[in-house]
């Protein structure tokens, strides 16, 4: 689990009341995505957590479709 630098986080992010990425407060972020150096948990909203969490071993990640423009 990654360790986040608290220097770049707001008080609400440090308290777990805002997403560590987008600062969204509602609904309260519930996905544990890392820890602070003092071992306090760091949370993200569902949308941002997808980008932060590793892909489980054996899973096939989704690929974005690219569109060719002519």
MARVEXMI-792781 format. One record per atom (N, C-alpha, C, O): chain; residue in one letter; atom name; z, y, x. Coordinates in nm, 2 decimals. Example, Ala and Ser with C-alpha at 12.3 -4.5 7.8 and 13.67 -1.06 7.14 Angstrom:
<recs>
- kette;rest;atom;up;north;east
- A;a;N;0.78;-0.57;1.32
- A;a;CA;0.78;-0.45;1.23
- A;a;C;0.78;-0.33;1.32
- A;a;O;0.85;-0.33;1.42
- A;s;N;0.71;-0.22;1.28
- A;s;CA;0.71;-0.11;1.37
- A;s;C;0.79;0.00;1.29
- A;s;O;0.80;0.11;1.34
</recs>
This chain:
<recs>
- kette;rest;atom;up;north;east
- A;x;N;0.00;-0.12;0.09
- A;x;CA;0.00;0.00;0.00
- A;x;C;0.00;0.12;0.09
- A;x;O;0.08;0.13;0.18
- A;x;N;-0.09;0.22;0.06
- A;x;CA;-0.10;0.34;0.15
- A;x;C;0.03;0.43;0.14
- A;x;O;0.10;0.44;0.04
- A;x;N;0.05;0.50;0.25
- A;x;CA;0.15;0.60;0.25
- A;x;C;0.09;0.74;0.24
- A;x;O;0.00;0.77;0.32
- A;x;N;0.14;0.82;0.15
- A;x;CA;0.09;0.96;0.13
- A;x;C;0.17;1.06;0.20
- A;x;O;0.30;1.05;0.21
- A;x;N;0.11;1.16;0.25
- A;x;CA;0.18;1.27;0.32
- A;x;C;0.23;1.37;0.21
- A;x;O;0.15;1.42;0.13
- A;x;N;0.36;1.39;0.20
- A;x;CA;0.41;1.47;0.09
- A;x;C;0.38;1.62;0.11
- A;x;O;0.40;1.70;0.02
- A;x;N;0.34;1.66;0.23
- A;x;CA;0.31;1.80;0.26
- A;x;C;0.20;1.86;0.17
- A;x;O;0.21;1.98;0.13
- A;x;N;0.11;1.78;0.13
- A;x;CA;0.00;1.83;0.04
- A;x;C;0.02;1.81;-0.11
- A;x;O;-0.07;1.83;-0.18
- A;x;N;0.14;1.76;-0.15
- A;x;CA;0.16;1.73;-0.29
- A;x;C;0.25;1.84;-0.35
- A;x;O;0.34;1.90;-0.29
- A;x;N;0.23;1.86;-0.48
- A;x;CA;0.32;1.95;-0.56
- A;x;C;0.45;1.88;-0.60
- A;x;O;0.46;1.76;-0.58
- A;x;N;0.54;1.96;-0.64
- A;x;CA;0.67;1.90;-0.69
- A;x;C;0.65;1.80;-0.80
- A;x;O;0.71;1.70;-0.80
- A;x;N;0.56;1.83;-0.90
- A;x;CA;0.54;1.74;-1.01
- A;x;C;0.47;1.61;-0.96
- A;x;O;0.50;1.50;-1.02
- A;x;N;0.39;1.62;-0.86
- A;x;CA;0.33;1.49;-0.81
- A;x;C;0.43;1.41;-0.73
- A;x;O;0.44;1.29;-0.74
- A;x;N;0.52;1.48;-0.66
- A;x;CA;0.63;1.41;-0.58
- A;x;C;0.72;1.34;-0.68
- A;x;O;0.78;1.24;-0.64
- A;x;N;0.74;1.40;-0.79
- A;x;CA;0.84;1.34;-0.89
- A;x;C;0.77;1.23;-0.98
- A;x;O;0.84;1.17;-1.06
- A;x;N;0.64;1.22;-0.97
- A;x;CA;0.57;1.12;-1.05
- A;x;C;0.53;1.17;-1.19
- A;x;O;0.49;1.09;-1.27
- A;x;N;0.54;1.30;-1.21
- A;x;CA;0.51;1.35;-1.34
- A;x;C;0.36;1.40;-1.34
- A;x;O;0.32;1.45;-1.45
- A;x;N;0.29;1.40;-1.23
- A;x;CA;0.15;1.44;-1.23
- A;x;C;0.07;1.34;-1.14
- A;x;O;0.13;1.29;-1.04
- A;x;N;-0.05;1.32;-1.17
- A;x;CA;-0.14;1.23;-1.09
- A;x;C;-0.15;1.29;-0.95
- A;x;O;-0.17;1.41;-0.93
- A;x;N;-0.14;1.20;-0.85
- A;x;CA;-0.15;1.24;-0.71
- A;x;C;-0.29;1.29;-0.67
- A;x;O;-0.30;1.36;-0.57
- A;x;N;-0.39;1.26;-0.75
- A;x;CA;-0.52;1.31;-0.72
- A;x;C;-0.56;1.43;-0.80
- A;x;O;-0.60;1.53;-0.75
- A;x;N;-0.56;1.42;-0.94
- A;x;CA;-0.62;1.52;-1.02
- A;x;C;-0.51;1.61;-1.09
- A;x;O;-0.55;1.71;-1.16
- A;x;N;-0.38;1.59;-1.06
- A;x;CA;-0.27;1.67;-1.12
- A;x;C;-0.25;1.65;-1.27
- A;x;O;-0.17;1.73;-1.33
- A;x;N;-0.33;1.56;-1.33
- A;x;CA;-0.31;1.54;-1.48
- A;x;C;-0.17;1.50;-1.51
- A;x;O;-0.12;1.41;-1.44
- A;x;N;-0.11;1.56;-1.61
- A;x;CA;0.03;1.53;-1.65
- A;x;C;0.04;1.45;-1.78
- A;x;O;0.14;1.39;-1.80
- A;x;N;-0.06;1.45;-1.86
- A;x;CA;-0.06;1.37;-1.98
- A;x;C;-0.18;1.29;-2.00
- A;x;O;-0.29;1.35;-1.99
- A;x;N;-0.17;1.17;-2.03
- A;x;CA;-0.05;1.09;-2.03
- A;x;C;0.01;1.08;-1.89
- A;x;O;-0.07;1.08;-1.79
- A;x;N;0.14;1.06;-1.89
- A;x;CA;0.20;1.05;-1.76
- A;x;C;0.14;0.94;-1.67
- A;x;O;0.12;0.83;-1.72
- A;x;N;0.11;0.97;-1.55
- A;x;CA;0.05;0.87;-1.46
- A;x;C;0.14;0.75;-1.44
- A;x;O;0.26;0.76;-1.42
- A;x;N;0.08;0.63;-1.46
- A;x;CA;0.17;0.51;-1.45
- A;x;C;0.12;0.41;-1.35
- A;x;O;0.19;0.31;-1.33
- A;x;N;0.01;0.43;-1.29
- A;x;CA;-0.04;0.33;-1.19
- A;x;C;0.02;0.36;-1.05
- A;x;O;-0.01;0.47;-1.00
- A;x;N;0.09;0.27;-1.00
- A;x;CA;0.14;0.28;-0.86
- A;x;C;0.03;0.27;-0.76
- A;x;O;-0.03;0.16;-0.76
- A;x;N;0.01;0.37;-0.68
- A;x;CA;-0.11;0.37;-0.59
- A;x;C;-0.06;0.38;-0.44
- A;x;O;-0.14;0.37;-0.35
- A;x;N;0.07;0.40;-0.42
- A;x;CA;0.12;0.42;-0.28
- A;x;C;0.26;0.46;-0.28
- A;x;O;0.33;0.45;-0.38
- A;x;N;0.30;0.50;-0.16
- A;x;CA;0.44;0.53;-0.13
- A;x;C;0.44;0.66;-0.05
- A;x;O;0.35;0.69;0.02
- A;x;N;0.56;0.73;-0.05
- A;x;CA;0.58;0.84;0.04
- A;x;C;0.66;0.79;0.16
- A;x;O;0.71;0.67;0.15
- A;x;N;0.67;0.86;0.27
- A;x;CA;0.74;0.81;0.39
- A;x;C;0.88;0.77;0.36
- A;x;O;0.94;0.68;0.43
- A;x;N;0.95;0.83;0.26
- A;x;CA;1.08;0.79;0.22
- A;x;C;1.09;0.67;0.12
- A;x;O;1.19;0.64;0.07
- A;x;N;0.97;0.61;0.10
- A;x;CA;0.95;0.49;0.02
- A;x;C;0.95;0.52;-0.13
- A;x;O;0.95;0.43;-0.21
- A;x;N;0.95;0.65;-0.17
- A;x;CA;0.94;0.69;-0.31
- A;x;C;0.80;0.65;-0.36
- A;x;O;0.70;0.66;-0.28
- A;x;N;0.78;0.61;-0.49
- A;x;CA;0.65;0.57;-0.54
- A;x;C;0.56;0.69;-0.56
- A;x;O;0.61;0.80;-0.59
- A;x;N;0.43;0.67;-0.55
- A;x;CA;0.33;0.77;-0.58
- A;x;C;0.24;0.71;-0.69
- A;x;O;0.19;0.60;-0.68
- A;x;N;0.22;0.79;-0.80
- A;x;CA;0.14;0.74;-0.91
- A;x;C;0.01;0.82;-0.93
- A;x;O;0.00;0.93;-0.89
- A;x;N;-0.08;0.75;-1.00
- A;x;CA;-0.21;0.81;-1.04
- A;x;C;-0.24;0.78;-1.18
- A;x;O;-0.19;0.68;-1.24
- A;x;N;-0.33;0.86;-1.24
- A;x;CA;-0.37;0.83;-1.38
- A;x;C;-0.47;0.71;-1.37
- A;x;O;-0.51;0.68;-1.26
- A;x;N;-0.50;0.66;-1.49
- A;x;CA;-0.59;0.54;-1.49
- A;x;C;-0.72;0.57;-1.43
- A;x;O;-0.78;0.48;-1.36
- A;x;N;-0.78;0.69;-1.45
- A;x;CA;-0.91;0.72;-1.40
- A;x;C;-0.91;0.73;-1.25
- A;x;O;-1.00;0.67;-1.18
- A;x;N;-0.81;0.80;-1.19
- A;x;CA;-0.81;0.82;-1.05
- A;x;C;-0.76;0.69;-0.97
- A;x;O;-0.80;0.67;-0.86
- A;x;N;-0.68;0.61;-1.04
- A;x;CA;-0.63;0.49;-0.97
- A;x;C;-0.74;0.39;-0.94
- A;x;O;-0.74;0.33;-0.83
- A;x;N;-0.85;0.39;-1.02
- A;x;CA;-0.96;0.30;-0.99
- A;x;C;-1.02;0.33;-0.85
- A;x;O;-1.06;0.24;-0.78
- A;x;N;-1.03;0.46;-0.82
- A;x;CA;-1.09;0.50;-0.69
- A;x;C;-0.99;0.48;-0.57
- A;x;O;-1.04;0.47;-0.46
- A;x;N;-0.86;0.47;-0.60
- A;x;CA;-0.76;0.46;-0.49
- A;x;C;-0.73;0.31;-0.46
- A;x;O;-0.69;0.28;-0.34
- A;x;N;-0.73;0.23;-0.56
- A;x;CA;-0.69;0.09;-0.54
- A;x;C;-0.80;0.00;-0.47
- A;x;O;-0.92;0.02;-0.51
- A;x;N;-0.76;-0.09;-0.38
- A;x;CA;-0.86;-0.17;-0.32
- A;x;C;-0.92;-0.27;-0.42
- A;x;O;-0.86;-0.31;-0.52
- A;x;N;-1.04;-0.32;-0.40
- A;x;CA;-1.11;-0.42;-0.48
- A;x;C;-1.04;-0.55;-0.44
- A;x;O;-1.04;-0.59;-0.32
- A;x;N;-1.00;-0.63;-0.54
- A;x;CA;-0.93;-0.76;-0.51
- A;x;C;-1.03;-0.85;-0.44
- A;x;O;-1.15;-0.85;-0.46
- A;x;N;-0.98;-0.93;-0.35
- A;x;CA;-1.06;-1.03;-0.27
- A;x;C;-1.13;-1.12;-0.37
- A;x;O;-1.08;-1.17;-0.46
- A;x;N;-1.26;-1.13;-0.35
- A;x;CA;-1.34;-1.22;-0.43
- A;x;C;-1.41;-1.15;-0.55
- A;x;O;-1.50;-1.20;-0.61
- A;x;N;-1.36;-1.03;-0.58
- A;x;CA;-1.42;-0.95;-0.69
- A;x;C;-1.55;-0.89;-0.65
- A;x;O;-1.57;-0.85;-0.53
- A;x;N;-1.64;-0.88;-0.74
- A;x;CA;-1.77;-0.81;-0.71
- A;x;C;-1.76;-0.67;-0.76
- A;x;O;-1.75;-0.65;-0.89
- A;x;N;-1.76;-0.57;-0.67
- A;x;CA;-1.75;-0.43;-0.72
- A;x;C;-1.87;-0.39;-0.80
- A;x;O;-1.98;-0.43;-0.78
- A;x;N;-1.85;-0.30;-0.90
- A;x;CA;-1.96;-0.24;-0.98
- A;x;C;-2.04;-0.15;-0.89
- A;x;O;-1.99;-0.08;-0.80
- A;x;N;-2.17;-0.16;-0.91
- A;x;CA;-2.26;-0.07;-0.83
- A;x;C;-2.32;0.03;-0.93
- A;x;O;-2.36;-0.01;-1.04
- A;x;N;-2.33;0.15;-0.88
- A;x;CA;-2.40;0.25;-0.97
- A;x;C;-2.55;0.23;-0.96
- A;x;O;-2.61;0.20;-0.86
- A;x;N;-2.61;0.25;-1.07
- A;x;CA;-2.76;0.24;-1.08
- A;x;C;-2.82;0.37;-1.02
- A;x;O;-2.77;0.48;-1.05
- A;x;N;-2.92;0.35;-0.94
- A;x;CA;-2.99;0.47;-0.89
- A;x;C;-3.12;0.48;-0.97
- A;x;O;-3.19;0.38;-1.00
- A;x;N;-3.15;0.60;-1.00
- A;x;CA;-3.28;0.62;-1.08
- A;x;C;-3.38;0.68;-0.98
- A;x;O;-3.36;0.77;-0.91
- A;x;N;-3.50;0.62;-0.98
- A;x;CA;-3.61;0.67;-0.90
- A;x;C;-3.68;0.77;-0.99
- A;x;O;-3.73;0.74;-1.10
- A;x;N;-3.70;0.89;-0.93
- A;x;CA;-3.77;0.99;-1.00
- A;x;C;-3.91;1.00;-0.94
- A;x;O;-3.93;1.00;-0.82
- A;x;N;-4.01;1.01;-1.03
- A;x;CA;-4.15;1.01;-0.98
- A;x;C;-4.21;1.15;-1.01
- A;x;O;-4.33;1.17;-0.97
</recs>
